[in-house]
Amino acid sequence: MRTIAHISDVHFGRHIPAVVQDLADDLTALRPDLLVLSGDLTQRAKSKEFALARDFLDDLGLPLLVVPGNHDVTLYNLWRRFFRQLSRYKRLITDDLTPQWSDDELAVMGISTARSLTLSHGRISYWQMARARQFLCDQPDDRFKVLVTHHPFLAPPASKRKGVGRYRHTLKAIEPCAADLLLAGHFHMSYSRGTHAVHRSTDSSILVLQAGTAVSDRTRGEPNSYNVLRVDKQSVRLEVRFHSADGFQTERRQTFVKDDQGHWKE
C-alpha cells in the first residue's frame, strides 16, 4: 500500500502564511510516498509567486509530481500568454509538462490542461491522450495507475460546470489500460465520484477524487483542505484533512473498493 498526499490550488500570492506552515508541518509528519500538486501554484503567474511555491516544495523535500493550472498562465500580458506560455512555470518549477513517477506498486502520470485561449476551462490534446494511454497501458496490471490533471474529468455532483475539454475522448482512450484513479483540483471543492456512474458507455470504472484549495484564501464553501490517499489495486482509503485553528485534522474518511465488475464502490 502506498500513501499519496494530494494538494491543489495553493495560489501563492493569495496564500495564508499560517496555513502554509500548518500544511508543511502536516506533510512533514505524514511523509507520503508521493506528493501530488494538481495545479494553480500561483494567483497571477508572477515570478515571485512561483518562487514562493518553489521554496515551499523544496523545503518539504518530498517525492513530487506537479502539473500547472490555468492561473499559472499569464493573464494580462498577451504576448507572454500566447508566445511564452508557462515560461515562468517551466523556469522556476519544472519544464516537464508530462511528469511521471512510478515504483513497484504505483504509477502516476500528469498532463497539463492549462491553455492560453481557455483561461478557465482546460483541454486535453489528442497527443496528450496518446501519451497517457501509452504510459498507463505500459504499466503492469498489478500497479495502481493514476492520471493527474488540473481541470477535472467530472464536475461536482449537481453542478452545471463541465469537465475538462475532450474528457470523454480521454476516458475512451485510456479505458483499455485499467487506470484506477483521476486526481484534479480547480473547483476548490473536495468530492469523489466514479466515472461509471456518469458515463455508462464505458466498460471500466475510474475513481475521481478532487482536492479543495490547500492554503489560499479563495475558499468556496469549505475550509482549506487536502487529501491523503492510501491505495492498493483493490482499495482506496481517503482522508480529507480540513484546516482549523488546531491545524489540519481529518474530518472525512471514505473507503472505496472494487466490486466484481471492477467498479469502484464506497
Secondary structure, 3 states (H helix, E strand, C coil): CEEEEEECCCCECCECHHHHHHHHHHHHHHCCCEEEEECCCECCCCHHHHHHHHHHHHHHCCCEEEECCHHHCCCCCHHHHHHCCCHHHHHHCCCCCCCEEECCCEEEEECCCCCCCCCCCCECCHHHHHHHHHHHHHCCCCCEEEEECCCCCCCCCCCCCCCCECHHHHHHHHHHHCCCEEEECCCCCCEEEEHHHHCCCCCCCCEEEECCCCCECCCCCCCCEEEEEEEECCEEEEEEEEEECCEEEEEEEEEEEECCCCCEEC
